[in-house]
Amino acid sequence: MVEKEKVQMRKRNMKLFPIYKTLSWDYIFFYTTNFLFLTQCKHIHPADVVLIDSFYALFGIIMQVPATFVIEYLGRKRSMIFANFLNCIYMLVVMFSTNLFNLITAELLSSLAFGIKESVDPALLNESIPPSRYKSKIFAKISQKGMANYYIINAISTILAGFFYDINPYIPITLSFTITILVTIISTRFIEPQAENKKHKVQEFNQIKEIKDAFKFILKSERLKALILFSAISGGIISLMATYEVSLLEDFDMPAKYLCIIFAILGIISGILANKQEAFHEKYRNKSLCTLFGIIGGTILIAGICGIIAKQYSIFILAMVITYMIRYSCQGIYYPLTERYLRNFSNEKIDTKIFTAKNFLKSILSAVIGIIGAFLLDRINISYCMLIIGTSTIVLTILMSQYMKKRVGLKPQEYSKEELRFDELENK
């Protein structure tokens, strides 16, 4: 790719990415009502909904290997298009599902789609930004802009979904399907950041050695191991809360439209706070992630306590919603910070492998956490489930903070040469 083409590619991709991420980071018009859709329309037990999420995580483990080969074989742009097309099929399967098996099959498609997207989306952005000492900040700024806009758009759509659901439960999921089609079209507008290999595509499978070497580096890197482990644990807990928090409010017979309004407000809070990640990073530095996760654990614990008390004193439902607000505030800062830290000291040879390794471990731990969550929810009240998960999260935060203390958030000169092997500036 000549310099003029590179400049055009960077301008196009960096300008388009926030729009793309706004609509594609996760399903729009889907969450909150999807729990109601599955339990009320498809007559799936709440514990089975959590179990379905565990299947998604389980398939995520299996799909990481084919996802890596899809990216290497198709390239960044075409992999992105393919993943979004799979999400379109996922929506159709959920919409017309008749049993639990159909829904599990849908999770297989979705896990492959997001297995590709969670690796290729940040990698495409990373490779579209020119090398400089400010690349990390530019990456975080562009990424957080897309996230912030997603939270706002998702909040508006969530409110509308609640009212549409009361009219017809199929309207929200139909709108979500329409958005996935639009996202697929938008993904075709990106420019591939890597030069096209003129050789036959089958020969690209000779890159297996390169992939193996990259994963060996990740396993040897103390910084990456700590970050990936932390990201996987926290991602599993946050995924579980997406179902638990809706279930806790539904336990008090809250109507769909009010549920959607609450979660729309929470989404707006996350969107606003996503823009504060730089300030949070400057204040807490290498303690940023553990501070956020510790607060998240505390809010889950307090929400469980409020759920127990609210059975007698309904005013505590308001206190419960306040804990949700605090958790979503932390979540809004957490995601852009995690992506930023993971891509530090990386280039096009290693970035997709880092995100793939993170997704692989996250899928394993999300499956385990989801199965535990389903087991608990099938046997005890949701409030006590929150109590147990919140306490466990706080304990995990303490343990992880000790493990990460001397491994993450150091200055570049404090890392070994091996840790900086793929740093663009170090190797210029």
Rosetta blueprint (number, residue, H / E / L):
1 M L
2 V L
3 E H
4 K H
5 E H
6 K H
7 V H
8 Q H
9 M H
10 R H
11 K H
12 R H
13 N H
14 M H
15 K H
16 L H
17 F H
18 P H
19 I H
20 Y H
21 K H
22 T H
23 L H
24 S H
25 W L
26 D L
27 Y L
28 I L
29 F L
30 F L
31 Y L
32 T L
33 T H
34 N H
35 F H
36 L H
37 F H
38 L H
39 T H
40 Q H
41 C H
42 K L
43 H L
44 I L
45 H L
46 P H
47 A H
48 D H
49 V H
50 V H
51 L H
52 I H
53 D H
54 S H
55 F H
56 Y H
57 A H
58 L H
59 F H
60 G H
61 I H
62 I H
63 M H
64 Q H
65 V H
66 P H
67 A H
68 T H
69 F H
70 V H
71 I H
72 E H
73 Y H
74 L H
75 G L
76 R H
77 K H
78 R H
79 S H
80 M H
81 I H
82 F H
83 A H
84 N H
85 F H
86 L H
87 N H
88 C H
89 I H
90 Y H
91 M H
92 L H
93 V H
94 V H
95 M H
96 F L
97 S L
98 T L
99 N L
100 L H
101 F H
102 N H
103 L H
104 I H
105 T H
106 A H
107 E H
108 L H
109 L H
110 S H
111 S H
112 L H
113 A H
114 F H
115 G H
116 I H
117 K H
118 E H
119 S H
120 V H
121 D H
122 P H
123 A H
124 L H
125 L H
126 N H
127 E H
128 S H
129 I L
130 P L
131 P L
132 S L
133 R L
134 Y L
135 K H
136 S H
137 K H
138 I H
139 F H
140 A H
141 K H
142 I H
143 S H
144 Q H
145 K H
146 G H
147 M H
148 A H
149 N H
150 Y H
151 Y H
152 I H
153 I H
154 N H
155 A H
156 I H
157 S H
158 T H
159 I H
160 L H
161 A H
162 G H
163 F H
164 F H
165 Y H
166 D H
167 I H
168 N L
169 P L
170 Y H
171 I H
172 P H
173 I H
174 T H
175 L H
176 S H
177 F H
178 T H
179 I H
180 T H
181 I H
182 L H
183 V H
184 T H
185 I H
186 I H
187 S H
188 T L
189 R L
190 F L
191 I L
192 E L
193 P L
194 Q L
195 A L
196 E L
197 N L
198 K L
199 K L
200 H L
201 K H
202 V H
203 Q H
204 E H
205 F H
206 N H
207 Q H
208 I H
209 K H
210 E H
211 I H
212 K H
213 D H
214 A H
215 F H
216 K H
217 F H
218 I H
219 L H
220 K H
221 S L
222 E H
223 R H
224 L H
225 K H
226 A H
227 L H
228 I H
229 L H
230 F H
231 S H
232 A H
233 I H
234 S H
235 G H
236 G H
237 I H
238 I H
239 S H
240 L H
241 M H
242 A H
243 T H
244 Y H
245 E H
246 V H
247 S H
248 L H
249 L H
250 E H
251 D L
252 F L
253 D L
254 M L
255 P L
256 A H
257 K H
258 Y H
259 L H
260 C H
261 I H
262 I H
263 F H
264 A H
265 I H
266 L H
267 G H
268 I H
269 I H
270 S H
271 G H
272 I H
273 L H
274 A H
275 N L
276 K L
277 Q H
278 E H
279 A H
280 F H
281 H H
282 E H
283 K H
284 Y H
285 R H
286 N H
287 K H
288 S H
289 L H
290 C H
291 T H
292 L H
293 F H
294 G H
295 I H
296 I H
297 G H
298 G H
299 T H
300 I H
301 L H
302 I H
303 A H
304 G H
305 I H
306 C H
307 G H
308 I H
309 I H
310 A L
311 K L
312 Q L
313 Y L
314 S L
315 I L
316 F H
317 I H
318 L H
319 A H
320 M H
321 V H
322 I H
323 T H
324 Y H
325 M H
326 I H
327 R H
328 Y H
329 S H
330 C H
331 Q H
332 G H
333 I H
334 Y H
335 Y H
336 P H
337 L H
338 T H
339 E H
340 R H
341 Y H
342 L H
343 R H
344 N L
345 F L
346 S L
347 N L
348 E L
349 K L
350 I L
351 D H
352 T H
353 K H
354 I H
355 F H
356 T H
357 A H
358 K H
359 N H
360 F H
361 L H
362 K H
363 S H
364 I H
365 L H
366 S H
367 A H
368 V H
369 I H
370 G H
371 I H
372 I H
373 G H
374 A H
375 F H
376 L H
377 L H
378 D L
379 R L
380 I L
381 N L
382 I H
383 S H
384 Y H
385 C H
386 M H
387 L H
388 I H
389 I H
390 G H
391 T H
392 S H
393 T H
394 I H
395 V H
396 L H
397 T H
398 I H
399 L H
400 M H
401 S H
402 Q H
403 Y H
404 M H
405 K L
406 K L
407 R L
408 V L
409 G L
410 L L
411 K L
412 P H
413 Q H
414 E H
415 Y L
416 S L
417 K L
418 E L
419 E L
420 L L
421 R L
422 F L
423 D L
424 E L
425 L L
426 E L
427 N L
428 K L
